[in-house]
Every structure is written in structure tokens, then in C-alpha cells.
Amino acid sequence: MSDTLAAVTAQPEPVPAAVPQEEQPPAGGPLYQTISAVVGIIIGIVGALLAHGYGLGTLHQPGPGLWPFVVSVLVSVLSALLLLLGRRLTDAEAFTRSSVLAAAGAVTFVGFGLLMPLIGFEIPALVLCVIWLRFLGGEGWRSTAIVSVVTTTAFYFLFLYGLRIPLPHLISF
């Protein structure tokens, strides 16, 4: 029995198929690592400031800004590490047209954060899902509608009732 187990575990892992050269994104180099790190630090700092404005609360009674604040600080710290260590890395991709999708995602997420205190959680969350799925992700309208409504509903119940985070909202159950 142990010989069979040894033979099964001794099998090498299958090697993933190589991506053809023409499908690989262009290489960017250390300059792109640096630019990406600085943008990440800026996004993290802006996100932390916005999250702090919502109120952090405590770990026992978290405010609506606690977890976005934690994530923003983590983004800033990891981006700072990339800035310090990334100069020696050579695996950065050059910015292409698809880089605009990431920038659009960041801008729409900031818009979500700015709209939420004004009109509640539900409408900005639904609009964010639609933009990300349909326009940035290229999904069809049917799947975009279903996933957006289900995702917004799930996060609504998770944050307001599961985690008891007092998000501004229009609909109460």
C-alpha cells in the first residue's frame, strides 16, 4: 500500500502550457514597477482617508469605514514594499489599452465611496456591479443584471445584518 502511495505522490506536476509569445503582454521593466507602486500608494492613502471619514468604530462595534480602512492601509504597505523591492524585478508589464480598465475600475470604486453617504449603499453598489461586469468585464446583459442584483443583495444583508455595520441605506428590512 505504501509503495502505491509513494508511486502516486512521486508523479511530477503537469507543466502548464506556455502562452504563445504573440499573446503575452509587452514587458515594462523597473520603471513600470515604480509607477505602479506609486499609484498603489496614492490609491491606498486616498482610500484610507475616505474610509476614516466614515468612522472606524472598534473591533467589537466596527464602523462602516473600518474594513475599507484596513484594506487601504494594506494596499499602501504592499505598494510601498513594491516600491522598495520592485526596482530589482523585471516582470512588470507595460501599460496598454487594457490598463485603462484597471484605472476605470479604481475611479468607479472611488465614485462608489463618494456616492454611498449621499444616496445610500444599494444604488451605488448596483451601478458599480453593472459597470464592472458589463462595461469593464464584457459580460452579457442578462448575467450582468442577475449577478449585480444578487451580489448587491448579498452584500446588503452581509454588512447590515450579518456584520451589523451601519452603512447608509435606502431600503430597510
TIRO-2110 file (N, C-alpha, C; in Angstrom, 1 decimal):
// TIRO-2110
0.8, -1.2, 0.0, N, 1, A
0.0, 0.0, 0.0, CA, 1, A
0.9, 1.3, 0.0, C, 1, A
1.9, 1.3, 0.8, N, 2, A
2.8, 2.4, 0.9, CA, 2, A
3.6, 2.6, -0.4, C, 2, A
3.9, 1.5, -1.2, N, 3, A
4.5, 1.6, -2.5, CA, 3, A
3.6, 2.3, -3.5, C, 3, A
2.3, 2.0, -3.4, N, 4, A
1.4, 2.6, -4.3, CA, 4, A
1.3, 4.1, -4.0, C, 4, A
1.2, 4.4, -2.8, N, 5, A
1.1, 5.8, -2.3, CA, 5, A
2.4, 6.6, -2.8, C, 5, A
3.5, 6.0, -2.6, N, 6, A
4.8, 6.6, -3.0, CA, 6, A
4.8, 6.8, -4.5, C, 6, A
4.3, 5.9, -5.3, N, 7, A
4.3, 6.0, -6.7, CA, 7, A
3.4, 7.1, -7.2, C, 7, A
2.2, 7.2, -6.5, N, 8, A
1.3, 8.3, -6.9, CA, 8, A
1.8, 9.6, -6.5, C, 8, A
2.4, 9.8, -5.3, N, 9, A
2.9, 11.1, -4.9, CA, 9, A
4.2, 11.4, -5.6, C, 9, A
4.9, 10.5, -6.2, N, 10, A
6.1, 10.8, -6.9, CA, 10, A
5.9, 11.3, -8.3, C, 10, A
4.7, 11.3, -8.8, N, 11, A
4.4, 11.8, -10.1, CA, 11, A
4.6, 13.3, -10.2, C, 11, A
5.3, 13.7, -11.2, N, 12, A
5.6, 15.2, -11.3, CA, 12, A
4.3, 15.9, -11.7, C, 12, A
4.2, 17.1, -11.2, N, 13, A
3.1, 18.0, -11.5, CA, 13, A
3.1, 18.3, -13.0, C, 13, A
1.9, 18.3, -13.6, N, 14, A
1.9, 18.7, -15.0, CA, 14, A
2.3, 20.2, -15.2, C, 14, A
3.1, 20.4, -16.2, N, 15, A
3.6, 21.8, -16.5, CA, 15, A
2.5, 22.5, -17.3, C, 15, A
2.1, 23.7, -16.9, N, 16, A
1.1, 24.5, -17.6, CA, 16, A
1.6, 24.8, -19.0, C, 16, A
0.7, 24.9, -19.9, N, 17, A
1.0, 25.2, -21.3, CA, 17, A
1.6, 26.6, -21.4, C, 17, A
2.6, 26.8, -22.2, N, 18, A
3.2, 28.1, -22.3, CA, 18, A
2.3, 29.0, -23.2, C, 18, A
2.2, 30.3, -22.8, N, 19, A
1.5, 31.2, -23.6, CA, 19, A
2.3, 31.6, -24.8, C, 19, A
1.7, 31.6, -26.0, N, 20, A
2.4, 32.0, -27.1, CA, 20, A
3.0, 33.4, -27.0, C, 20, A
4.1, 33.6, -27.6, N, 21, A
4.8, 34.9, -27.5, CA, 21, A
3.9, 36.1, -27.9, C, 21, A
3.1, 35.9, -29.0, N, 22, A
2.2, 37.0, -29.5, CA, 22, A
1.1, 37.3, -28.6, C, 22, A
0.7, 36.4, -27.6, N, 23, A
-0.3, 36.7, -26.7, CA, 23, A
0.2, 37.2, -25.4, C, 23, A
1.5, 37.2, -25.2, N, 24, A
2.0, 37.8, -23.9, CA, 24, A
2.0, 39.3, -23.9, C, 24, A
1.7, 39.9, -22.8, N, 25, A
1.7, 41.4, -22.7, CA, 25, A
3.2, 41.9, -22.9, C, 25, A
3.4, 43.1, -23.4, N, 26, A
4.7, 43.6, -23.5, CA, 26, A
5.4, 43.8, -22.2, C, 26, A
6.7, 43.6, -22.1, N, 27, A
7.4, 43.8, -20.8, CA, 27, A
7.6, 45.3, -20.6, C, 27, A
7.5, 45.6, -19.3, N, 28, A
7.7, 47.0, -18.9, CA, 28, A
9.0, 47.4, -18.2, C, 28, A
9.4, 46.6, -17.3, N, 29, A
10.6, 46.8, -16.6, CA, 29, A
10.5, 47.6, -15.3, C, 29, A
11.6, 48.0, -14.7, N, 30, A
11.5, 48.6, -13.4, CA, 30, A
10.8, 49.9, -13.3, C, 30, A
10.8, 50.7, -14.4, N, 31, A
10.0, 52.0, -14.4, CA, 31, A
8.5, 51.7, -14.2, C, 31, A
8.0, 50.7, -14.8, N, 32, A
6.6, 50.4, -14.7, CA, 32, A
6.3, 49.9, -13.3, C, 32, A
7.3, 49.1, -12.7, N, 33, A
7.1, 48.7, -11.3, CA, 33, A
7.0, 49.9, -10.4, C, 33, A
7.8, 50.9, -10.6, N, 34, A
7.8, 52.1, -9.8, CA, 34, A
6.5, 52.9, -9.9, C, 34, A
6.1, 53.1, -11.2, N, 35, A
4.9, 53.8, -11.4, CA, 35, A
3.7, 53.1, -10.8, C, 35, A
3.6, 51.8, -10.9, N, 36, A
2.5, 51.0, -10.3, CA, 36, A
2.5, 51.1, -8.8, C, 36, A
3.7, 51.1, -8.2, N, 37, A
3.8, 51.2, -6.8, CA, 37, A
3.4, 52.5, -6.3, C, 37, A
3.8, 53.6, -6.9, N, 38, A
3.4, 54.9, -6.5, CA, 38, A
1.9, 55.1, -6.7, C, 38, A
1.3, 54.6, -7.7, N, 39, A
-0.2, 54.7, -7.9, CA, 39, A
-0.9, 53.9, -6.8, C, 39, A
-0.3, 52.8, -6.5, N, 40, A
-0.9, 51.9, -5.4, CA, 40, A
-0.9, 52.7, -4.1, C, 40, A
0.2, 53.3, -3.8, N, 41, A
0.3, 54.1, -2.5, CA, 41, A
-0.7, 55.2, -2.5, C, 41, A
-0.8, 55.9, -3.6, N, 42, A
-1.8, 57.0, -3.7, CA, 42, A
-3.2, 56.5, -3.5, C, 42, A
-3.6, 55.4, -4.2, N, 43, A
-4.9, 54.8, -4.0, CA, 43, A
-5.1, 54.4, -2.6, C, 43, A
-4.1, 53.8, -2.0, N, 44, A
-4.3, 53.3, -0.6, CA, 44, A
-4.5, 54.5, 0.4, C, 44, A
-3.7, 55.5, 0.2, N, 45, A
-3.8, 56.7, 1.1, CA, 45, A
-5.2, 57.4, 0.9, C, 45, A
-5.6, 57.6, -0.3, N, 46, A
-6.9, 58.2, -0.6, CA, 46, A
-8.0, 57.3, 0.0, C, 46, A
-7.9, 56.0, -0.2, N, 47, A
-8.9, 55.1, 0.3, CA, 47, A
-9.0, 55.1, 1.8, C, 47, A
-7.8, 55.2, 2.5, N, 48, A
-7.8, 55.2, 4.0, CA, 48, A
-8.4, 56.5, 4.5, C, 48, A
-8.1, 57.6, 3.8, N, 49, A
-8.7, 58.9, 4.2, CA, 49, A
-10.2, 58.9, 4.1, C, 49, A
-10.7, 58.4, 2.9, N, 50, A
-12.1, 58.3, 2.7, CA, 50, A
-12.8, 57.4, 3.7, C, 50, A
-12.2, 56.2, 4.0, N, 51, A
-12.7, 55.3, 5.0, CA, 51, A
-12.7, 55.8, 6.4, C, 51, A
-11.7, 56.6, 6.7, N, 52, A
-11.6, 57.2, 8.0, CA, 52, A
-12.8, 58.2, 8.2, C, 52, A
-13.1, 58.9, 7.2, N, 53, A
-14.2, 59.8, 7.2, CA, 53, A
-15.6, 59.1, 7.5, C, 53, A
-15.7, 57.9, 7.2, N, 54, A
-17.0, 57.2, 7.5, CA, 54, A
-17.1, 56.7, 9.0, C, 54, A
-15.9, 56.7, 9.7, N, 55, A
-15.9, 56.3, 11.1, CA, 55, A
-15.4, 54.9, 11.1, C, 55, A
-14.4, 54.7, 12.0, N, 56, A
-13.8, 53.3, 12.1, CA, 56, A
-14.5, 52.5, 13.1, C, 56, A
-15.0, 53.1, 14.2, N, 57, A
-15.6, 52.3, 15.3, CA, 57, A
-14.5, 51.5, 16.0, C, 57, A
-14.9, 50.3, 16.5, N, 58, A
-13.9, 49.4, 17.2, CA, 58, A
-14.1, 48.0, 16.6, C, 58, A
-13.2, 47.1, 17.0, N, 59, A
-13.3, 45.8, 16.5, CA, 59, A
-14.6, 45.1, 17.0, C, 59, A
-15.1, 45.5, 18.2, N, 60, A
-16.3, 44.9, 18.7, CA, 60, A
-17.6, 45.6, 18.1, C, 60, A
-17.4, 46.8, 17.7, N, 61, A
-18.5, 47.5, 17.0, CA, 61, A
-17.9, 48.3, 15.9, C, 61, A
-17.6, 47.6, 14.8, N, 62, A
-17.0, 48.3, 13.6, CA, 62, A
-17.9, 49.3, 13.0, C, 62, A
-17.2, 50.4, 12.6, N, 63, A
-17.9, 51.4, 11.8, CA, 63, A
-17.9, 51.1, 10.4, C, 63, A
-18.6, 51.8, 9.5, N, 64, A
-18.6, 51.5, 8.1, CA, 64, A
-17.3, 51.7, 7.4, C, 64, A
-16.4, 52.4, 8.0, N, 65, A
-15.1, 52.6, 7.4, CA, 65, A
-13.9, 51.7, 7.8, C, 65, A
-14.2, 50.8, 8.8, N, 66, A
-13.1, 50.0, 9.4, CA, 66, A
-12.5, 49.1, 8.4, C, 66, A
-13.2, 48.3, 7.7, N, 67, A
-12.6, 47.3, 6.8, CA, 67, A
-12.1, 47.9, 5.5, C, 67, A
-12.8, 49.0, 5.0, N, 68, A
-12.1, 49.7, 3.8, CA, 68, A
-10.8, 50.3, 4.3, C, 68, A
-10.7, 50.8, 5.5, N, 69, A
-9.5, 51.4, 6.0, CA, 69, A
-8.4, 50.4, 6.1, C, 69, A
-8.7, 49.2, 6.6, N, 70, A
-7.7, 48.1, 6.8, CA, 70, A
-7.2, 47.7, 5.4, C, 70, A
-8.1, 47.6, 4.4, N, 71, A
-7.7, 47.2, 3.1, CA, 71, A
-6.8, 48.3, 2.5, C, 71, A
-7.2, 49.5, 2.6, N, 72, A
-6.5, 50.6, 2.1, CA, 72, A
-5.1, 50.7, 2.7, C, 72, A
-4.9, 50.5, 4.0, N, 73, A
-3.6, 50.5, 4.6, CA, 73, A
-2.8, 49.3, 4.1, C, 73, A
-3.4, 48.2, 3.9, N, 74, A
-2.7, 47.0, 3.3, CA, 74, A
-2.2, 47.3, 1.9, C, 74, A
-3.1, 47.9, 1.1, N, 75, A
-2.7, 48.3, -0.3, CA, 75, A
-1.5, 49.3, -0.2, C, 75, A
-1.5, 50.2, 0.7, N, 76, A
-0.4, 51.2, 0.8, CA, 76, A
0.9, 50.5, 1.2, C, 76, A
0.8, 49.6, 2.2, N, 77, A
2.0, 48.9, 2.7, CA, 77, A
2.6, 48.0, 1.6, C, 77, A
1.7, 47.2, 0.9, N, 78, A
2.2, 46.4, -0.1, CA, 78, A
2.8, 47.2, -1.3, C, 78, A
2.2, 48.3, -1.6, N, 79, A
2.7, 49.1, -2.7, CA, 79, A
4.1, 49.7, -2.3, C, 79, A
4.2, 50.1, -1.0, N, 80, A
5.5, 50.6, -0.5, CA, 80, A
6.6, 49.6, -0.6, C, 80, A
6.2, 48.3, -0.3, N, 81, A
7.2, 47.2, -0.4, CA, 81, A
7.6, 47.0, -1.9, C, 81, A
6.6, 47.1, -2.8, N, 82, A
6.9, 47.0, -4.2, CA, 82, A
7.8, 48.1, -4.7, C, 82, A
7.6, 49.3, -4.1, N, 83, A
8.4, 50.5, -4.5, CA, 83, A
9.9, 50.2, -4.0, C, 83, A
10.0, 49.7, -2.8, N, 84, A
11.4, 49.4, -2.3, CA, 84, A
12.0, 48.2, -3.0, C, 84, A
11.3, 47.2, -3.2, N, 85, A
11.9, 46.0, -3.8, CA, 85, A
11.7, 45.8, -5.3, C, 85, A
10.8, 46.5, -5.8, N, 86, A
10.4, 46.3, -7.2, CA, 86, A
11.4, 46.8, -8.2, C, 86, A
12.4, 47.6, -7.8, N, 87, A
13.4, 48.1, -8.8, CA, 87, A
14.3, 47.0, -9.3, C, 87, A
14.4, 45.9, -8.5, N, 88, A
15.2, 44.8, -9.0, CA, 88, A
14.4, 43.8, -9.8, C, 88, A
13.1, 43.9, -9.8, N, 89, A
12.2, 43.0, -10.6, CA, 89, A
12.1, 43.4, -12.0, C, 89, A
12.0, 42.4, -12.9, N, 90, A
11.9, 42.7, -14.3, CA, 90, A
10.6, 42.1, -14.9, C, 90, A
9.7, 41.7, -14.1, N, 91, A
8.5, 41.0, -14.6, CA, 91, A
7.3, 42.0, -14.8, C, 91, A
7.5, 43.3, -14.7, N, 92, A
6.4, 44.2, -14.9, CA, 92, A
5.9, 44.2, -16.4, C, 92, A
4.6, 44.4, -16.5, N, 93, A
4.0, 44.5, -17.9, CA, 93, A
3.9, 46.0, -18.2, C, 93, A
4.1, 46.3, -19.5, N, 94, A
4.0, 47.7, -19.9, CA, 94, A
2.5, 48.1, -19.9, C, 94, A
2.2, 49.3, -19.8, N, 95, A
0.8, 49.8, -19.8, CA, 95, A
0.3, 49.7, -21.2, C, 95, A
-0.9, 49.2, -21.3, N, 96, A
-1.5, 49.0, -22.6, CA, 96, A
-2.9, 49.6, -22.5, C, 96, A
-3.7, 49.4, -23.6, N, 97, A
-5.1, 49.8, -23.5, CA, 97, A
-5.9, 49.1, -22.4, C, 97, A
-5.5, 47.9, -22.1, N, 98, A
-6.2, 47.2, -21.0, CA, 98, A
-5.9, 47.8, -19.6, C, 98, A
-4.8, 48.5, -19.5, N, 99, A
-4.5, 49.2, -18.3, CA, 99, A
-5.6, 50.2, -17.9, C, 99, A
-6.2, 50.8, -18.9, N, 100, A
-7.3, 51.7, -18.7, CA, 100, A
-8.4, 51.1, -18.0, C, 100, A
-8.7, 49.8, -18.2, N, 101, A
-9.7, 49.1, -17.4, CA, 101, A
-9.5, 49.1, -15.9, C, 101, A
-8.2, 48.9, -15.5, N, 102, A
-7.9, 49.0, -14.1, CA, 102, A
-8.1, 50.4, -13.6, C, 102, A
-7.7, 51.4, -14.3, N, 103, A
-7.9, 52.8, -13.9, CA, 103, A
-9.4, 53.1, -13.8, C, 103, A
-10.2, 52.6, -14.7, N, 104, A
-11.6, 52.9, -14.7, CA, 104, A
-12.2, 52.2, -13.5, C, 104, A
-11.8, 51.0, -13.2, N, 105, A
-12.3, 50.3, -12.0, CA, 105, A
-12.0, 51.0, -10.7, C, 105, A
-10.8, 51.6, -10.6, N, 106, A
-10.4, 52.4, -9.4, CA, 106, A
-11.3, 53.7, -9.3, C, 106, A
-11.5, 54.3, -10.5, N, 107, A
-12.2, 55.6, -10.5, CA, 107, A
-13.7, 55.3, -10.1, C, 107, A
-14.3, 54.2, -10.6, N, 108, A
-15.7, 53.9, -10.3, CA, 108, A
-15.8, 53.5, -8.8, C, 108, A
-14.8, 52.8, -8.3, N, 109, A
-14.8, 52.4, -6.9, CA, 109, A
-14.8, 53.7, -6.0, C, 109, A
-14.0, 54.7, -6.3, N, 110, A
-13.9, 55.9, -5.6, CA, 110, A
-15.3, 56.6, -5.7, C, 110, A
-15.9, 56.6, -6.9, N, 111, A
-17.2, 57.2, -7.1, CA, 111, A
-18.2, 56.5, -6.2, C, 111, A
-18.1, 55.2, -6.1, N, 112, A
-19.0, 54.4, -5.2, CA, 112, A
-18.8, 54.9, -3.7, C, 112, A
-17.6, 55.1, -3.3, N, 113, A
-17.3, 55.6, -2.0, CA, 113, A
-17.9, 57.0, -1.7, C, 113, A
-17.8, 57.8, -2.7, N, 114, A
-18.3, 59.2, -2.6, CA, 114, A
-19.8, 59.3, -2.6, C, 114, A
-20.5, 58.4, -3.4, N, 115, A
-21.9, 58.4, -3.5, CA, 115, A
-22.6, 57.8, -2.4, C, 115, A
-22.0, 56.8, -1.8, N, 116, A
-22.7, 56.0, -0.7, CA, 116, A
-23.2, 56.8, 0.4, C, 116, A
-22.5, 57.8, 1.0, N, 117, A
-23.1, 58.6, 2.0, CA, 117, A
-24.2, 59.5, 1.6, C, 117, A
-24.3, 59.8, 0.3, N, 118, A
-25.3, 60.7, -0.2, CA, 118, A
-26.6, 60.0, -0.6, C, 118, A
-26.5, 58.8, -1.2, N, 119, A
-27.7, 58.2, -1.7, CA, 119, A
-27.8, 56.7, -1.1, C, 119, A
-27.0, 56.3, -0.2, N, 120, A
-27.1, 55.0, 0.4, CA, 120, A
-26.2, 54.0, -0.3, C, 120, A
-26.3, 52.8, 0.1, N, 121, A
-25.5, 51.7, -0.4, CA, 121, A
-26.0, 51.0, -1.6, C, 121, A
-27.3, 50.9, -1.7, N, 122, A
-27.9, 50.0, -2.7, CA, 122, A
-27.6, 50.5, -4.2, C, 122, A
-28.0, 51.7, -4.5, N, 123, A
-27.9, 52.2, -5.8, CA, 123, A
-26.4, 52.3, -6.3, C, 123, A
-25.5, 52.9, -5.5, N, 124, A
-24.1, 52.9, -6.0, CA, 124, A
-23.5, 51.5, -6.1, C, 124, A
-23.9, 50.5, -5.2, N, 125, A
-23.4, 49.2, -5.3, CA, 125, A
-23.9, 48.5, -6.6, C, 125, A
-25.2, 48.7, -6.9, N, 126, A
-25.7, 48.1, -8.1, CA, 126, A
-25.1, 48.7, -9.4, C, 126, A
-24.9, 50.0, -9.4, N, 127, A
-24.3, 50.6, -10.6, CA, 127, A
-22.8, 50.2, -10.7, C, 127, A
-22.1, 50.1, -9.6, N, 128, A
-20.7, 49.6, -9.6, CA, 128, A
-20.6, 48.2, -10.2, C, 128, A
-21.5, 47.3, -9.8, N, 129, A
-21.5, 45.9, -10.3, CA, 129, A
-21.8, 46.0, -11.8, C, 129, A
-22.8, 46.7, -12.2, N, 130, A
-23.1, 46.8, -13.7, CA, 130, A
-21.9, 47.3, -14.5, C, 130, A
-21.3, 48.4, -14.0, N, 131, A
-20.2, 48.9, -14.8, CA, 131, A
-19.0, 47.9, -14.8, C, 131, A
-18.7, 47.3, -13.7, N, 132, A
-17.6, 46.4, -13.7, CA, 132, A
-17.9, 45.1, -14.6, C, 132, A
-19.1, 44.6, -14.5, N, 133, A
-19.4, 43.4, -15.2, CA, 133, A
-19.6, 43.6, -16.7, C, 133, A
-20.5, 44.6, -17.0, N, 134, A
-20.9, 44.8, -18.4, CA, 134, A
-19.8, 45.6, -19.2, C, 134, A
-19.4, 46.7, -18.6, N, 135, A
-18.5, 47.6, -19.4, CA, 135, A
-17.0, 47.3, -19.3, C, 135, A
-16.6, 46.9, -18.1, N, 136, A
-15.2, 46.5, -17.9, CA, 136, A
-14.9, 45.1, -18.1, C, 136, A
-15.9, 44.2, -17.8, N, 137, A
-15.7, 42.8, -17.9, CA, 137, A
-16.3, 42.2, -19.2, C, 137, A
-17.1, 42.9, -19.9, N, 138, A
-17.7, 42.4, -21.2, CA, 138, A
-18.7, 41.3, -21.0, C, 138, A
-19.4, 41.2, -19.9, N, 139, A
-20.4, 40.2, -19.7, CA, 139, A
-21.7, 40.6, -20.4, C, 139, A
-22.5, 39.7, -20.7, N, 140, A
-23.8, 40.0, -21.3, CA, 140, A
-24.8, 40.6, -20.3, C, 140, A
-25.8, 41.2, -20.9, N, 141, A
-26.8, 42.0, -20.1, CA, 141, A
-27.5, 41.1, -19.1, C, 141, A
-27.9, 39.9, -19.5, N, 142, A
-28.6, 39.0, -18.6, CA, 142, A
-27.8, 38.6, -17.4, C, 142, A
-26.6, 38.1, -17.6, N, 143, A
-25.7, 37.7, -16.5, CA, 143, A
-25.3, 39.0, -15.6, C, 143, A
-25.1, 40.1, -16.3, N, 144, A
-24.8, 41.3, -15.5, CA, 144, A
-25.9, 41.7, -14.6, C, 144, A
-27.2, 41.7, -15.1, N, 145, A
-28.3, 42.0, -14.3, CA, 145, A
-28.5, 41.0, -13.1, C, 145, A
-28.4, 39.7, -13.4, N, 146, A
-28.6, 38.7, -12.3, CA, 146, A
-27.5, 38.8, -11.3, C, 146, A
-26.2, 38.8, -11.7, N, 147, A
-25.1, 38.9, -10.8, CA, 147, A
-25.1, 40.2, -10.0, C, 147, A
-25.4, 41.3, -10.6, N, 148, A
-25.4, 42.6, -9.9, CA, 148, A
-26.5, 42.6, -8.8, C, 148, A
-27.7, 42.2, -9.1, N, 149, A
-28.7, 42.2, -8.1, CA, 149, A
-28.4, 41.2, -7.0, C, 149, A
-28.0, 40.0, -7.3, N, 150, A
-27.7, 39.0, -6.3, CA, 150, A
-26.5, 39.5, -5.4, C, 150, A
-25.4, 40.0, -6.1, N, 151, A
-24.3, 40.5, -5.3, CA, 151, A
-24.6, 41.7, -4.4, C, 151, A
-25.4, 42.6, -4.9, N, 152, A
-25.8, 43.8, -4.1, CA, 152, A
-26.6, 43.3, -2.9, C, 152, A
-27.6, 42.4, -3.2, N, 153, A
-28.4, 41.9, -2.1, CA, 153, A
-27.6, 41.1, -1.1, C, 153, A
-26.7, 40.3, -1.5, N, 154, A
-25.8, 39.5, -0.6, CA, 154, A
-25.0, 40.4, 0.3, C, 154, A
-24.3, 41.4, -0.3, N, 155, A
-23.5, 42.3, 0.5, CA, 155, A
-24.4, 43.2, 1.4, C, 155, A
-25.6, 43.6, 1.0, N, 156, A
-26.5, 44.3, 1.8, CA, 156, A
-26.8, 43.6, 3.1, C, 156, A
-27.2, 42.3, 3.0, N, 157, A
-27.5, 41.5, 4.2, CA, 157, A
-26.2, 41.2, 4.9, C, 157, A
-25.1, 40.9, 4.3, N, 158, A
-23.9, 40.6, 5.0, CA, 158, A
-23.5, 41.8, 5.9, C, 158, A
-23.4, 43.0, 5.3, N, 159, A
-22.9, 44.1, 6.0, CA, 159, A
-23.9, 44.6, 7.0, C, 159, A
-25.1, 44.8, 6.7, N, 160, A
-26.1, 45.4, 7.6, CA, 160, A
-26.6, 44.4, 8.7, C, 160, A
-26.8, 43.2, 8.3, N, 161, A
-27.4, 42.3, 9.3, CA, 161, A
-26.4, 41.2, 9.8, C, 161, A
-25.5, 40.7, 8.9, N, 162, A
-24.5, 39.7, 9.4, CA, 162, A
-23.4, 40.4, 10.2, C, 162, A
-22.8, 41.4, 9.7, N, 163, A
-21.7, 42.1, 10.4, CA, 163, A
-22.2, 43.3, 11.3, C, 163, A
-23.4, 43.7, 11.1, N, 164, A
-24.0, 44.8, 11.8, CA, 164, A
-23.2, 46.1, 11.6, C, 164, A
-22.8, 46.4, 10.4, N, 165, A
-22.1, 47.6, 10.0, CA, 165, A
-23.1, 48.6, 9.6, C, 165, A
-23.2, 49.8, 10.2, N, 166, A
-24.2, 50.7, 9.9, CA, 166, A
-24.0, 51.5, 8.6, C, 166, A
-24.1, 50.9, 7.5, N, 167, A
-23.9, 51.5, 6.2, CA, 167, A
-25.2, 52.4, 5.9, C, 167, A
-24.9, 53.5, 5.3, N, 168, A
-26.1, 54.3, 4.9, CA, 168, A
-26.9, 53.5, 3.8, C, 168, A
-28.2, 53.4, 4.0, N, 169, A
-29.0, 52.7, 3.0, CA, 169, A
-30.4, 53.2, 2.9, C, 169, A
-31.0, 52.9, 1.8, N, 170, A
-32.3, 53.4, 1.5, CA, 170, A
-33.4, 52.4, 1.9, C, 170, A
-33.1, 51.2, 1.8, N, 171, A
-34.1, 50.1, 2.0, CA, 171, A
-33.8, 49.4, 3.3, C, 171, A
-34.9, 49.3, 4.1, N, 172, A
-34.8, 48.6, 5.4, CA, 172, A
-35.7, 47.4, 5.5, C, 172, A
-35.2, 46.4, 6.0, N, 173, A
-36.0, 45.1, 6.2, CA, 173, A
-36.1, 44.9, 7.7, C, 173, A
END
